[in-house]
Amino acid sequence: MAINILLADNGHLYRDILENALGDESVRIVLVRSIAEALEAVAKEYFHCFILAWQLADGEGTELSRKLRNPQLAPYEPIVILTASPSTELAEAASHAGATELFRKQDVEELVTFLRRFLRVHGQMPCRALYVEDARDQQLHLCAQMREWGMEVDAFDSADDAWNAIREKSYDILICDIVLGGHMTGSRFINRIRRQPAPLGNILILATSAFDNAARRIELFHLGIDDYVAKPILPLELKARIQNLLVRKRSEETLLLAKQRAEEASRAKSTFLANMSHELRTPMSAIMGMTRLALRNTADPTLKDQLGKVDVASRHLLNVINDILDISKIEAGCLTLENARFRLGEAIENVASLVGHKAAEKGLQLNIDLAAGLPNLGVIGDPMRLEQILLNLAGNAVKFTSEGSITLRCRIIADDSESLLLRWDVIDTGIGVAAENQEKLFTAFEQADTSITRRYGGTGLGLAISKRLVHMMDGEIGVDSEVGQGSDFWFTVRLNTAGAAVTGMPAVATLLPVEQRLIDVYGGAKVLVVEDEPVNQEVSRSLLEDAGLAVDLAEDGQVAVAMARQQRYALIMMDMQMPNLNGLDATKAIRVDSLNVDTPILAMTANAFEEDRQNCFDAGMNDFVAKPVIPEALYETILRWLSRSQGNAAAQKKP
């Protein structure tokens, strides 16, 4: 069905512009140049919309607008008036003349947008409607109108017949008279539908009623209708209300579909990343583990040097893998921060120990500048992620500095009763960053200069990850730098202090190496290692035996459950992904029926997501060791749980 638009203007320019802009629409534009021509055209045929220039050959557009609003001509159709110089006075005059809108002639795009919206409303409405009306003449008349609008209509005189139809056939909209004869009134029919489950209970309902008063309207909406139209029904009003409901429903469906697709995409991405994490970390665990074993067992200086280079390259590759997985987890919304108590000095000590030797190798001085009281201050936050940010910045500082110093500074810039806002600065005397390159530093896979990548290496992910982590900690990050003068990379983070007192924490330097403590205190303790991959079996066994522990091996979860029912162990190390019975199900079985229902079980997994950690805890595991296994971290975790297990056993023996 073509949409007729009457354009009253002194020239053909606007017609040409509109025909070109709306060329793909079913639009017919009729050009007239005077009020008389316009009235003559309206007398001959129906127009859906009117566009009137303010000045016409025989009068003003407002005069024509008043004449068109005659009930016999165009009482409801939109009338747009065009003027070169709109003003408040002209807008009021146009409104008093019955015009719908006033546009500036130069704003063609706004007029085209208005017309396209109008065309969408007045175009065909392909949908399936159920119409219930016992006034036969009105039913026939409106059915003809709706079918002309492109609707498929089933019409019934009674609610009982309509009820049978709506249970057998799917409809987009129900148009129902409130007052119907027969056993079931329209009100009861609507109420009955709204009590049904989706999708029937969610159908669009447009009520028709001859009682157009406030009380009746409120009653209709309490019944659950979406809209209503008062009798006598004007076809144009009915069409506008139906179109409005259909557009709203389709928008909701589109949003719901988009939400579902986004959730599916997020789940698919998380699954892919989890699989990639496992597939990448599992061989890395074998490579790094066997390299370390070979280093420990050889005295050949040349071989030690070669294996050391393999170990360095492996650690670099692992860092790249971790960076890619971190940025992917953040973008997928899968990364969450811990809330653990820790001492700020610990974080600085860890960072200094990791970057200190690299700085020393380059002849750089590493300075630590902490405000008084900060080293021993207890806080609540995520120490691992804080250290990750500091390591990224300090590592870059060492990388891009050939002489001079690196300074790690921390100051308190805000302090209330429950939290601290800390500013951290990593200051170097390196090459610096040009002002035009500083903005893209914190963008994933970007570096200040591609030539830098070739000379210094790196993925360009470290600063992007740091920025996202800082924002997750309610902070900001930035850089102050000049080429050749060095850089100051700074960030702020907010850490809680309420209830964060950390007492009795010994300095790291005063403790024996953790491996030696395991040998001295728990030498000979029996540990069950559940691992299906032969190389990782060998690595795990060697690491644990080097720490003085006695190791039994189980190649899958099924064997592990059987062994746990025959032997009491001090600790169980459980891989997650195994044939026959996976680590989660094996743990659940051990917790229900075995000699190890309360034995600490530590998960060993290449999956690095928070949900994997939570799945471990839900299955009954006590802690989580990520692959590739770092010996020091593994020993620390084992020592902590053996100590806790021994303490619990001692407490239970007390009378």
Salt bridges, closest charged atoms under 4 A:
ASP9 OD1 - LYS105 NZ 3.32
ASP16 OD2 - HIS12 ND1 2.85
ASP16 OD1 - ARG15 NE 3.61
GLU40 OE2 - LYS44 NZ 3.48
GLU45 OE1 - ARG28 NH1 2.81
ASP107 OD1 - ARG104 NH2 3.04
GLU133 OE1 - LYS231 NZ 2.94
GLU152 OE2 - ARG128 NE 3.57
GLU152 OE2 - LYS169 NZ 3.61
ASP154 OD2 - LYS169 NZ 2.85
ASP157 OD1 - ARG136 NH1 3.49
ASP160 OD1 - HIS183 ND1 3.46
ASP177 OD2 - LYS231 NZ 3.03
ASP212 OD1 - ARG217 NH1 3.15
GLU219 OE1 - ARG216 NH1 2.98
ASP226 OD2 - ARG194 NH2 2.96
ASP226 OD1 - ARG248 NH2 3.14
ASP227 OD1 - ARG241 NH1 3.06
GLU237 OE2 - ARG241 NE 3.00
GLU263 OE2 - LYS259 NZ 2.67
GLU279 OE2 - HIS278 ND1 3.68
ASP305 OD2 - LYS309 NZ 3.31
ASP311 OD2 - ARG315 NE 3.11
ASP326 OD1 - LYS329 NZ 3.66
ASP326 OD2 - ARG385 NH1 3.27
GLU331 OE1 - LYS269 NZ 3.76
GLU331 OE2 - ARG468 NH2 3.93
GLU338 OE2 - ARG613 NH1 3.93
GLU349 OE2 - ARG343 NH2 3.69
ASP369 OD2 - ARG409 NE 3.36
ASP369 OD2 - ARG411 NH2 2.95
ASP425 OD2 - ARG423 NH2 2.96
GLU476 OE1 - HIS471 NE2 3.74
ASP488 OD2 - ARG423 NH2 3.94
GLU515 OE2 - ARG296 NH2 2.80
GLU531 OE1 - LYS627 NZ 2.82
GLU545 OE2 - ARG541 NH1 3.25
ASP546 OD2 - ARG296 NE 3.04
ASP552 OD2 - LYS526 NZ 3.66
ASP575 OD1 - LYS627 NZ 3.08
ASP593 OD2 - ARG565 NE 3.88
ASP598 OD1 - ARG568 NH1 2.78
GLU610 OE1 - ARG613 NE 3.78
ASP623 OD2 - ARG640 NH2 2.80
GLU636 OE2 - ARG517 NH2 3.96
